[in-house]
Each structure stands twice: as structure tokens, then as C-alpha cells.
Amino acid sequence: MIRSKYRVKITPVHKAHAACYGHEMAVDMREEDKKECEIIGIPPEAAVATSIEDSKEVYEARYKGTLLCVFGVAGNAVWCLGTQSVKNHRKALVCIGYSFIQEVVRKYGELGNFISKENIPAIRYIENVPGVDLYEGNVTINGKPFLYFELRRKDDV
């Protein structure tokens, strides 16, 4: 995985600090991610902390000390929760994200997750990842429509 791009640094997150990340992320979380947390019924702070605690591996992206996002793999799900600062570093995070996804799919095989149909930035990102299948079925979570995506190794596509 790319560990640095355009001065955005990627470092592992230690599970012992999950609650601290939850607090840091909750105060500046992207509105789309906050909305997904609300729909699912988990406060943003708890969603971040639980995602970190449940992950096989988890990382942070920072630019000059500012937290941009936290991302990882929990079970067979790949996930990412971002702050408002994500929008200022899209190019770096696209490169880093694609590299991360390729690495974890090679390591763990098929992965997936759900995205709210209202989370347009996340849908735009994931639909451009090589090896992704995006399903527009009748998936609802607490009455709100979600899309399911699967990521596979390029040689399995």
C-alpha cells in the first residue's frame, strides 16, 4: 500500500486508541458519513471506535497532523470514515485508497460493504475501483436505500 502521497501520510491505528479516534472523528466527520451512522442507528463516535476495534487492520490518513480519514477491514467488509478535510486531499486519497483496496483484496479475497444511496461521493469513488461490482437491489437499512458493493481480485473478475 502507498504510505505517503502528496504529503498525506498513512499509519496504522492501534486498537487501544479506538475511543480517541472516535472522539476526534465525530467532531469533524463528513456529513455523508454522519448521515449513514444515523441511518444505521449508531452515533458517529461509536461507529468509528467499533469499526477500529472490529478490524483485522486499520489505518489513518493525515495531512500535517490533520486527520483526514480512518479506514480498514472488519470481517469481510472494507470501510472508510472521513472528516470534512477529505475533500481537500481527494487526489492523494484516491491513489492511497486504490492501493489499499488492491492489497487487502489480494490478502483477504472478496470484500464488500453497503453505501447509502445518498452518499454520492462514496458511490462515485467505489464505482471507479477496478474489480468492483455495485448492486442496486432493494437493500434498505431502517427504511433507507443502500447499495451493496463487492471487491474481487482482478484475476477473479
Secondary structure, DSSP 8 states (H G I E B T S, - for coil): ---EETTEEEEE--GGGHHHHHHHHHTTB-HHHHHHHHHHT--HHHHHHHHHHH-SEEEEEEETTEEEEEEEEETTEEEEEEBGGGGGGHHHHHHHHHHHHHHHHHHH--EEEEEETT-HHHHHHHTTSTTEEEEEEEEEETTEEEEEEEE--GGG-
